[in-house]
Amino acid sequence: MIDPLNYLLIAITACCFGLLVGFQVTHIYYCRKLTKLAKRSVNTGTIAPILVELEVGGQVK
């Protein structure tokens, strides 16, 4: 039978692993979003797509 200390260690390890995976998924998502935005900006030759994205995202007031 596993004692409570081992349960606690397994729970902490699972929590840390979940945080790392979540951070990595979020990082990949925003890197892809930024890449698409940069490509649109290069193709149009302006920074208008970036400004539109900032307004839609609620960053500019």
C-alpha positions in Angstrom: 0.0 0.0 0.0 1.2 3.5 -0.9 1.6 5.9 2.1 0.3 9.4 2.0 3.7 10.9 1.3 4.0 9.1 -2.0 0.5 10.3 -3.0 1.5 13.8 -2.2 4.7 13.5 -4.3 2.8 12.1 -7.2 0.2 14.9 -7.0 2.9 17.6 -6.9 4.7 16.0 -9.9 1.4 15.7 -11.9 0.6 19.4 -11.1 4.1 20.6 -12.2 3.9 18.5 -15.4 0.4 19.9 -16.1 1.7 23.5 -15.6 4.6 22.9 -17.9 2.5 21.3 -20.6 -0.1 24.1 -20.4 2.6 26.8 -20.7 4.1 25.0 -23.7 0.7 24.8 -25.5 0.0 28.4 -24.8 3.4 29.4 -26.1 3.0 27.5 -29.3 -0.5 29.0 -29.8 0.7 32.6 -29.5 3.9 32.0 -31.5 1.7 30.7 -34.4 -0.7 33.7 -34.0 2.3 36.1 -34.0 3.8 34.4 -37.1 0.5 34.8 -39.0 0.2 38.4 -38.0 3.8 39.1 -39.1 3.2 37.5 -42.5 0.1 39.6 -43.0 2.0 42.7 -42.1 4.8 41.9 -44.5 2.4 41.0 -47.3 0.4 44.3 -46.9 3.5 46.4 -46.2 1.9 48.2 -43.3 1.4 47.7 -39.6 -2.4 47.9 -40.0 -3.0 44.2 -39.2 -1.1 44.6 -35.9 -3.1 47.6 -35.0 -6.4 45.9 -35.8 -5.4 42.9 -33.8 -4.6 45.1 -30.8 -8.0 46.8 -31.0 -9.9 43.6 -31.3 -7.9 42.1 -28.5 -8.8 45.0 -26.2 -5.2 46.2 -25.8 -5.7 49.7 -27.2 -8.2 52.0 -25.7 
